[in-house]
């Protein structure tokens, strides 16, 4: 059992999120509420919003530079095994996927969007996967 620092209620450890091997100080509902409040603050404040967007852009540009410098398949056609790897590792960080496939950060984003649209279209049409 652990006491949440926000709601002060004693709850089992399973009601607390984890960060690596550490257990969070906020219980899961309080943690969610905190994140929503924080997000609302950022969204409501143009200066903070711009700052967050700048950080995201900076991070994406750095990822793009790094993956591009290592890309061996830059502009190469996508193969079935590339797509299979993407589908099997859908939640893997984009940069890791890019480095694994020898492609750029941006090309992974574009390809994932394309695969997603394709599978949505196929699901709607009810046709077998013909890609
Ligand atoms: Zn709590």
Backbone and ligand atoms as CSV (ligand in chain L), in Angstrom:
chain,resi,resn,atom,element,x,y,z
A,1,UNK,N,N,0.840,-1.194,0.000
A,1,UNK,CA,C,0.000,0.000,0.000
A,1,UNK,C,C,0.872,1.240,0.000
A,2,UNK,N,N,0.333,2.299,-0.601
A,2,UNK,CA,C,1.097,3.541,-0.699
A,2,UNK,C,C,0.099,4.690,-0.658
A,3,UNK,N,N,0.520,5.813,-0.059
A,3,UNK,CA,C,-0.365,6.977,0.033
A,3,UNK,C,C,-0.066,7.915,-1.132
A,4,UNK,N,N,-1.093,8.274,-1.865
A,4,UNK,CA,C,-0.937,9.212,-2.978
A,4,UNK,C,C,-0.704,10.618,-2.419
A,5,UNK,N,N,0.305,11.324,-2.951
A,5,UNK,CA,C,0.617,12.654,-2.428
A,5,UNK,C,C,-0.449,13.684,-2.812
A,6,UNK,N,N,-1.279,13.349,-3.804
A,6,UNK,CA,C,-2.301,14.291,-4.252
A,6,UNK,C,C,-3.608,14.111,-3.476
A,7,UNK,N,N,-4.203,12.917,-3.568
A,7,UNK,CA,C,-5.504,12.717,-2.920
A,7,UNK,C,C,-5.368,12.205,-1.486
A,8,UNK,N,N,-4.152,11.888,-1.062
A,8,UNK,CA,C,-3.835,11.435,0.308
A,8,UNK,C,C,-4.508,10.121,0.686
A,9,UNK,N,N,-5.010,9.403,-0.305
A,9,UNK,CA,C,-5.657,8.120,-0.004
A,9,UNK,C,C,-4.631,7.004,-0.083
A,10,UNK,N,N,-4.806,6.020,0.783
A,10,UNK,CA,C,-3.914,4.871,0.748
A,10,UNK,C,C,-4.475,3.864,-0.258
A,11,UNK,N,N,-3.621,3.468,-1.207
A,11,UNK,CA,C,-4.078,2.565,-2.263
A,11,UNK,C,C,-3.033,1.486,-2.511
A,12,UNK,N,N,-3.473,0.327,-3.065
A,12,UNK,CA,C,-2.483,-0.714,-3.399
A,12,UNK,C,C,-1.535,-0.227,-4.496
A,13,UNK,N,N,-0.336,-0.784,-4.521
A,13,UNK,CA,C,0.688,-0.350,-5.485
A,13,UNK,C,C,0.220,-0.479,-6.932
A,14,UNK,N,N,-0.710,-1.411,-7.173
A,14,UNK,CA,C,-1.198,-1.596,-8.547
A,14,UNK,C,C,-1.974,-0.377,-9.032
A,15,UNK,N,N,-2.366,0.508,-8.096
A,15,UNK,CA,C,-3.107,1.724,-8.480
A,15,UNK,C,C,-2.171,2.900,-8.760
A,16,UNK,N,N,-0.873,2.615,-8.749
A,16,UNK,CA,C,0.110,3.652,-9.041
A,16,UNK,C,C,0.844,3.321,-10.336
A,17,UNK,N,N,1.111,4.350,-11.132
A,17,UNK,CA,C,1.878,4.126,-12.347
A,17,UNK,C,C,3.340,3.925,-12.007
A,18,UNK,N,N,4.095,3.508,-12.980
A,18,UNK,CA,C,5.524,3.294,-12.782
A,18,UNK,C,C,6.324,4.079,-13.781
A,19,UNK,N,N,7.520,4.438,-13.352
A,19,UNK,CA,C,8.462,5.064,-14.278
A,19,UNK,C,C,9.730,4.246,-14.143
A,20,UNK,N,N,9.961,3.352,-15.097
A,20,UNK,CA,C,11.059,2.403,-14.956
A,20,UNK,C,C,10.753,1.499,-13.781
A,21,UNK,N,N,11.664,1.398,-12.823
A,21,UNK,CA,C,11.402,0.573,-11.648
A,21,UNK,C,C,10.856,1.400,-10.494
A,22,UNK,N,N,10.699,2.722,-10.716
A,22,UNK,CA,C,10.184,3.593,-9.655
A,22,UNK,C,C,8.659,3.630,-9.715
A,23,UNK,N,N,8.053,3.782,-8.543
A,23,UNK,CA,C,6.595,3.895,-8.488
A,23,UNK,C,C,6.256,5.368,-8.320
A,24,UNK,N,N,5.313,5.838,-9.104
A,24,UNK,CA,C,4.962,7.262,-9.073
A,24,UNK,C,C,4.361,7.669,-7.731
A,25,UNK,N,N,4.464,8.973,-7.406
A,25,UNK,CA,C,3.915,9.493,-6.151
A,25,UNK,C,C,2.414,9.739,-6.265
A,26,UNK,N,N,1.951,9.905,-7.501
A,26,UNK,CA,C,0.534,10.148,-7.735
A,26,UNK,C,C,-0.121,8.820,-8.119
A,27,UNK,N,N,-1.337,8.573,-7.616
A,27,UNK,CA,C,-2.058,7.387,-8.053
A,27,UNK,C,C,-2.492,7.610,-9.517
A,28,UNK,N,N,-2.902,6.565,-10.190
A,28,UNK,CA,C,-3.204,6.671,-11.624
A,28,UNK,C,C,-4.272,7.736,-11.926
A,29,UNK,N,N,-5.423,7.754,-11.217
A,29,UNK,CA,C,-6.409,8.811,-11.528
A,29,UNK,C,C,-5.862,10.221,-11.287
A,30,UNK,N,N,-5.102,10.425,-10.211
A,30,UNK,CA,C,-4.539,11.750,-9.937
A,30,UNK,C,C,-3.501,12.122,-10.993
A,31,UNK,N,N,-2.735,11.143,-11.424
A,31,UNK,CA,C,-1.723,11.374,-12.442
A,31,UNK,C,C,-2.385,11.819,-13.750
A,32,UNK,N,N,-3.475,11.143,-14.102
A,32,UNK,CA,C,-4.216,11.500,-15.329
A,32,UNK,C,C,-4.762,12.910,-15.228
A,33,UNK,N,N,-5.361,13.226,-14.068
A,33,UNK,CA,C,-5.934,14.557,-13.854
A,33,UNK,C,C,-4.840,15.619,-13.937
A,34,UNK,N,N,-3.690,15.318,-13.343
A,34,UNK,CA,C,-2.574,16.262,-13.368
A,34,UNK,C,C,-2.134,16.533,-14.806
A,35,UNK,N,N,-1.993,15.450,-15.587
A,35,UNK,CA,C,-1.540,15.612,-16.976
A,35,UNK,C,C,-2.544,16.429,-17.793
A,36,UNK,N,N,-3.839,16.185,-17.538
A,36,UNK,CA,C,-4.867,16.947,-18.262
A,36,UNK,C,C,-4.803,18.426,-17.889
A,37,UNK,N,N,-4.637,18.720,-16.580
A,37,UNK,CA,C,-4.536,20.113,-16.140
A,37,UNK,C,C,-3.326,20.780,-16.773
A,38,UNK,N,N,-2.209,20.059,-16.767
A,38,UNK,CA,C,-0.977,20.602,-17.330
A,38,UNK,C,C,-1.144,20.877,-18.829
A,39,UNK,N,N,-1.765,19.929,-19.519
A,39,UNK,CA,C,-1.982,20.083,-20.954
A,39,UNK,C,C,-2.889,21.295,-21.230
A,40,UNK,N,N,-3.940,21.440,-20.426
A,40,UNK,CA,C,-4.868,22.565,-20.596
A,40,UNK,C,C,-4.134,23.889,-20.410
A,41,UNK,N,N,-3.225,23.936,-19.432
A,41,UNK,CA,C,-2.436,25.154,-19.197
A,41,UNK,C,C,-1.592,25.496,-20.415
A,42,UNK,N,N,-0.963,24.479,-20.965
A,42,UNK,CA,C,-0.093,24.704,-22.124
A,42,UNK,C,C,-0.916,25.164,-23.323
A,43,UNK,N,N,-2.056,24.491,-23.541
A,43,UNK,CA,C,-2.899,24.827,-24.690
A,43,UNK,C,C,-3.435,26.258,-24.577
A,44,UNK,N,N,-3.755,26.679,-23.346
A,44,UNK,CA,C,-4.362,28.001,-23.145
A,44,UNK,C,C,-3.352,29.140,-23.249
A,45,UNK,N,N,-2.067,28.818,-23.159
A,45,UNK,CA,C,-1.047,29.864,-23.127
A,45,UNK,C,C,-0.204,29.826,-24.401
A,46,UNK,N,N,-0.381,30.817,-25.305
A,46,UNK,CA,C,0.331,30.790,-26.593
A,46,UNK,C,C,1.851,30.713,-26.439
A,47,UNK,N,N,2.393,31.389,-25.423
A,47,UNK,CA,C,3.851,31.377,-25.238
A,47,UNK,C,C,4.337,29.974,-24.883
A,48,UNK,N,N,3.648,29.348,-23.935
A,48,UNK,CA,C,4.034,27.983,-23.545
A,48,UNK,C,C,3.811,27.017,-24.689
A,49,UNK,N,N,2.718,27.243,-25.423
A,49,UNK,CA,C,2.400,26.373,-26.548
A,49,UNK,C,C,3.524,26.425,-27.575
A,50,UNK,N,N,3.973,27.669,-27.874
A,50,UNK,CA,C,5.039,27.847,-28.856
A,50,UNK,C,C,6.330,27.185,-28.370
A,51,UNK,N,N,6.588,27.329,-27.072
A,51,UNK,CA,C,7.799,26.752,-26.498
A,51,UNK,C,C,7.793,25.218,-26.647
A,52,UNK,N,N,6.655,24.618,-26.332
A,52,UNK,CA,C,6.538,23.161,-26.459
A,52,UNK,C,C,6.701,22.754,-27.921
A,53,UNK,N,N,6.044,23.514,-28.817
A,53,UNK,CA,C,6.144,23.193,-30.247
A,53,UNK,C,C,7.589,23.324,-30.740
A,54,UNK,N,N,8.285,24.357,-30.257
A,54,UNK,CA,C,9.695,24.528,-30.630
A,54,UNK,C,C,10.532,23.353,-30.175
A,55,UNK,N,N,10.261,22.885,-28.954
A,55,UNK,CA,C,11.007,21.730,-28.431
A,55,UNK,C,C,10.753,20.496,-29.279
A,56,UNK,N,N,9.475,20.299,-29.645
A,56,UNK,CA,C,9.117,19.147,-30.473
A,56,UNK,C,C,9.820,19.257,-31.829
A,57,UNK,N,N,9.746,20.440,-32.443
A,57,UNK,CA,C,10.381,20.636,-33.750
A,57,UNK,C,C,11.881,20.384,-33.687
A,58,UNK,N,N,12.504,20.924,-32.645
A,58,UNK,CA,C,13.941,20.770,-32.479
A,58,UNK,C,C,14.316,19.302,-32.382
A,59,UNK,N,N,13.526,18.583,-31.600
A,59,UNK,CA,C,13.767,17.158,-31.390
A,59,UNK,C,C,13.580,16.398,-32.704
A,60,UNK,N,N,12.517,16.722,-33.447
A,60,UNK,CA,C,12.265,16.042,-34.714
A,60,UNK,C,C,13.352,16.349,-35.731
A,61,UNK,N,N,13.800,17.616,-35.752
A,61,UNK,CA,C,14.860,17.981,-36.694
A,61,UNK,C,C,16.165,17.253,-36.366
A,62,UNK,N,N,16.461,17.141,-35.069
A,62,UNK,CA,C,17.668,16.422,-34.659
A,62,UNK,C,C,17.566,14.952,-35.070
A,63,UNK,N,N,16.385,14.355,-34.872
A,63,UNK,CA,C,16.175,12.956,-35.269
A,63,UNK,C,C,16.328,12.781,-36.773
A,64,UNK,N,N,15.784,13.768,-37.515
A,64,UNK,CA,C,15.868,13.701,-38.970
A,64,UNK,C,C,17.335,13.797,-39.426
A,65,UNK,N,N,18.080,14.753,-38.836
A,65,UNK,CA,C,19.495,14.899,-39.201
A,65,UNK,C,C,20.272,13.618,-38.918
A,66,UNK,N,N,20.039,13.070,-37.719
A,66,UNK,CA,C,20.795,11.878,-37.331
A,66,UNK,C,C,20.448,10.678,-38.224
A,67,UNK,N,N,19.148,10.437,-38.430
A,67,UNK,CA,C,18.755,9.266,-39.217
A,67,UNK,C,C,19.150,9.448,-40.680
A,68,UNK,N,N,19.109,10.703,-41.162
A,68,UNK,CA,C,19.467,10.941,-42.557
A,68,UNK,C,C,20.964,10.670,-42.790
A,69,UNK,N,N,21.771,11.048,-41.818
A,69,UNK,CA,C,23.216,10.836,-41.975
A,69,UNK,C,C,23.559,9.350,-41.966
A,70,UNK,N,N,22.661,8.523,-41.403
A,70,UNK,CA,C,22.933,7.091,-41.333
A,70,UNK,C,C,22.082,6.283,-42.314
A,71,UNK,N,N,21.183,6.960,-43.026
A,71,UNK,CA,C,20.242,6.242,-43.890
A,71,UNK,C,C,20.966,5.599,-45.072
A,72,UNK,N,N,20.786,4.289,-45.207
A,72,UNK,CA,C,21.395,3.578,-46.329
A,72,UNK,C,C,20.378,3.347,-47.438
A,73,UNK,N,N,19.088,3.449,-47.078
A,73,UNK,CA,C,18.013,3.176,-48.041
A,73,UNK,C,C,17.274,4.457,-48.397
A,74,UNK,N,N,17.943,5.593,-48.230
A,74,UNK,CA,C,17.308,6.864,-48.509
A,74,UNK,C,C,16.809,6.879,-49.959
A,75,UNK,N,N,15.535,7.179,-50.143
A,75,UNK,CA,C,14.865,7.192,-51.464
A,75,UNK,C,C,14.725,5.803,-52.078
A,76,UNK,N,N,15.178,4.762,-51.396
A,76,UNK,CA,C,15.010,3.408,-51.916
A,76,UNK,C,C,13.549,2.987,-51.819
A,77,UNK,N,N,13.100,2.082,-52.712
A,77,UNK,CA,C,11.708,1.643,-52.654
A,77,UNK,C,C,11.442,0.828,-51.378
A,78,UNK,N,N,10.221,0.936,-50.878
A,78,UNK,CA,C,9.849,0.175,-49.687
A,78,UNK,C,C,9.623,-1.279,-50.073
A,79,UNK,N,N,10.177,-2.171,-49.298
A,79,UNK,CA,C,10.007,-3.592,-49.588
A,79,UNK,C,C,8.958,-4.191,-48.653
A,80,UNK,N,N,8.515,-5.397,-48.996
A,80,UNK,CA,C,7.535,-6.077,-48.147
A,80,UNK,C,C,8.100,-6.324,-46.753
A,81,UNK,N,N,9.396,-6.627,-46.685
A,81,UNK,CA,C,9.959,-6.896,-45.354
A,81,UNK,C,C,10.077,-5.610,-44.533
A,82,UNK,N,N,10.298,-4.467,-45.209
A,82,UNK,CA,C,10.277,-3.181,-44.491
A,82,UNK,C,C,8.897,-2.958,-43.872
A,83,UNK,N,N,7.864,-3.150,-44.699
A,83,UNK,CA,C,6.493,-2.953,-44.226
A,83,UNK,C,C,6.155,-3.926,-43.102
A,84,UNK,N,N,6.617,-5.167,-43.256
A,84,UNK,CA,C,6.354,-6.176,-42.227
A,84,UNK,C,C,7.008,-5.758,-40.910
A,85,UNK,N,N,8.222,-5.223,-41.012
A,85,UNK,CA,C,8.915,-4.782,-39.805
A,85,UNK,C,C,8.156,-3.623,-39.150
A,86,UNK,N,N,7.704,-2.688,-39.979
A,86,UNK,CA,C,6.941,-1.551,-39.459
A,86,UNK,C,C,5.674,-2.006,-38.740
A,87,UNK,N,N,4.948,-2.935,-39.380
A,87,UNK,CA,C,3.695,-3.419,-38.789
A,87,UNK,C,C,3.956,-4.160,-37.485
A,88,UNK,N,N,5.042,-4.938,-37.463
A,88,UNK,CA,C,5.344,-5.739,-36.275
A,88,UNK,C,C,5.864,-4.879,-35.128
A,89,UNK,N,N,6.393,-3.690,-35.476
A,89,UNK,CA,C,6.981,-2.822,-34.445
A,89,UNK,C,C,6.319,-1.457,-34.445
A,90,UNK,N,N,4.995,-1.486,-34.557
A,90,UNK,CA,C,4.223,-0.251,-34.741
A,90,UNK,C,C,4.487,0.778,-33.638
A,91,UNK,N,N,4.668,0.331,-32.399
A,91,UNK,CA,C,4.822,1.266,-31.282
A,91,UNK,C,C,6.285,1.562,-30.944
A,92,UNK,N,N,7.201,1.027,-31.727
A,92,UNK,CA,C,8.615,1.303,-31.482
A,92,UNK,C,C,8.885,2.770,-31.827
A,93,UNK,N,N,9.732,3.445,-31.034
A,93,UNK,CA,C,10.035,4.845,-31.370
A,93,UNK,C,C,10.498,4.973,-32.825
A,94,UNK,N,N,9.988,6.025,-33.483
A,94,UNK,CA,C,10.220,6.215,-34.918
A,94,UNK,C,C,11.714,6.253,-35.264
A,95,UNK,N,N,12.494,6.878,-34.378
A,95,UNK,CA,C,13.922,6.980,-34.651
A,95,UNK,C,C,14.583,5.595,-34.680
A,96,UNK,N,N,14.185,4.727,-33.752
A,96,UNK,CA,C,14.748,3.372,-33.718
A,96,UNK,C,C,14.397,2.602,-34.982
A,97,UNK,N,N,13.124,2.748,-35.411
A,97,UNK,CA,C,12.691,2.072,-36.633
A,97,UNK,C,C,13.519,2.571,-37.814
A,98,UNK,N,N,13.696,3.904,-37.867
A,98,UNK,CA,C,14.451,4.509,-38.970
A,98,UNK,C,C,15.875,3.970,-39.003
A,99,UNK,N,N,16.520,3.912,-37.851
A,99,UNK,CA,C,17.904,3.436,-37.803
A,99,UNK,C,C,17.974,1.956,-38.183
A,100,UNK,N,N,16.979,1.187,-37.727
A,100,UNK,CA,C,16.953,-0.240,-38.039
A,100,UNK,C,C,16.801,-0.476,-39.544
A,101,UNK,N,N,15.933,0.307,-40.185
A,101,UNK,CA,C,15.651,0.091,-41.613
A,101,UNK,C,C,16.584,0.896,-42.523
A,102,UNK,N,N,17.448,1.713,-41.938
A,102,UNK,CA,C,18.349,2.544,-42.738
A,102,UNK,C,C,17.593,3.618,-43.497
A,103,UNK,N,N,16.541,4.117,-42.878
A,103,UNK,CA,C,15.736,5.162,-43.521
A,103,UNK,C,C,15.703,6.395,-42.638
A,104,UNK,N,N,15.057,7.452,-43.139
A,104,UNK,CA,C,15.021,8.678,-42.341
A,104,UNK,C,C,13.775,8.692,-41.451
A,105,UNK,N,N,13.881,9.494,-40.427
A,105,UNK,CA,C,12.798,9.720,-39.468
A,105,UNK,C,C,11.521,10.132,-40.190
A,106,UNK,N,N,11.660,11.080,-41.132
A,106,UNK,CA,C,10.486,11.597,-41.847
A,106,UNK,C,C,9.864,10.518,-42.737
A,107,UNK,N,N,10.719,9.682,-43.353
A,107,UNK,CA,C,10.160,8.685,-44.258
A,107,UNK,C,C,9.375,7.616,-43.491
A,108,UNK,N,N,9.780,7.345,-42.246
A,108,UNK,CA,C,9.028,6.384,-41.417
A,108,UNK,C,C,7.635,6.946,-41.127
A,109,UNK,N,N,7.585,8.247,-40.799
A,109,UNK,CA,C,6.304,8.882,-40.504
A,109,UNK,C,C,5.373,8.796,-41.711
A,110,UNK,N,N,5.921,9.105,-42.893
A,110,UNK,CA,C,5.125,9.103,-44.116
A,110,UNK,C,C,4.625,7.688,-44.440
A,111,UNK,N,N,5.535,6.709,-44.290
A,111,UNK,CA,C,5.173,5.334,-44.619
A,111,UNK,C,C,4.118,4.788,-43.654
A,112,UNK,N,N,4.266,5.120,-42.369
A,112,UNK,CA,C,3.291,4.643,-41.386
A,112,UNK,C,C,1.909,5.205,-41.673
A,113,UNK,N,N,1.872,6.490,-42.066
A,113,UNK,CA,C,0.597,7.118,-42.394
A,113,UNK,C,C,-0.040,6.409,-43.593
A,114,UNK,N,N,0.796,6.087,-44.581
A,114,UNK,CA,C,0.327,5.422,-45.789
A,114,UNK,C,C,-0.215,4.020,-45.467
A,115,UNK,N,N,0.527,3.273,-44.647
A,115,UNK,CA,C,0.085,1.928,-44.266
A,115,UNK,C,C,-1.220,1.979,-43.479
A,116,UNK,N,N,-1.332,3.004,-42.628
A,116,UNK,CA,C,-2.533,3.147,-41.812
A,116,UNK,C,C,-3.742,3.420,-42.696
A,117,UNK,N,N,-3.568,4.334,-43.647
A,117,UNK,CA,C,-4.661,4.659,-44.570
A,117,UNK,C,C,-5.038,3.447,-45.406
A,118,UNK,N,N,-4.016,2.713,-45.853
A,118,UNK,CA,C,-4.239,1.525,-46.671
A,118,UNK,C,C,-5.047,0.491,-45.897
A,119,UNK,N,N,-4.656,0.243,-44.645
A,119,UNK,CA,C,-5.362,-0.784,-43.880
A,119,UNK,C,C,-6.776,-0.331,-43.528
A,120,UNK,N,N,-6.962,0.981,-43.341
A,120,UNK,CA,C,-8.313,1.495,-43.074
A,120,UNK,C,C,-9.197,1.313,-44.301
A,121,UNK,N,N,-8.604,1.582,-45.472
A,121,UNK,CA,C,-9.366,1.448,-46.708
A,121,UNK,C,C,-9.725,-0.017,-46.951
A,122,UNK,N,N,-8.762,-0.901,-46.730
A,122,UNK,CA,C,-9.000,-2.326,-46.936
A,122,UNK,C,C,-10.071,-2.839,-45.971
A,123,UNK,N,N,-10.016,-2.329,-44.732
A,123,UNK,CA,C,-11.004,-2.751,-43.718
A,123,UNK,C,C,-12.400,-2.324,-44.159
A,124,UNK,N,N,-12.494,-1.124,-44.733
A,124,UNK,CA,C,-13.780,-0.583,-45.165
A,124,UNK,C,C,-14.324,-1.383,-46.353
A,125,UNK,N,N,-13.423,-1.697,-47.279
A,125,UNK,CA,C,-13.855,-2.423,-48.479
A,125,UNK,C,C,-14.014,-3.908,-48.218
A,126,UNK,N,N,-13.440,-4.366,-47.120
A,126,UNK,CA,C,-13.552,-5.779,-46.767
A,126,UNK,C,C,-12.810,-6.690,-47.735
A,127,UNK,N,N,-11.771,-6.154,-48.359
A,127,UNK,CA,C,-11.021,-6.965,-49.283
A,127,UNK,C,C,-9.791,-7.562,-48.608
A,128,UNK,N,N,-9.299,-8.689,-49.173
A,128,UNK,CA,C,-8.068,-9.243,-48.596
A,128,UNK,C,C,-6.906,-8.280,-48.829
A,129,UNK,N,N,-5.906,-8.330,-47.977
A,129,UNK,CA,C,-4.747,-7.454,-48.066
A,129,UNK,C,C,-4.010,-7.724,-49.381
A,130,UNK,N,N,-4.095,-6.765,-50.297
A,130,UNK,CA,C,-3.513,-6.972,-51.636
A,130,UNK,C,C,-2.233,-6.165,-51.821
A,131,UNK,N,N,-1.726,-5.570,-50.748
A,131,UNK,CA,C,-0.498,-4.768,-50.885
A,131,UNK,C,C,0.666,-5.699,-51.081
L,1,ZN,ZN,ZN,-4.415,10.101,-5.826
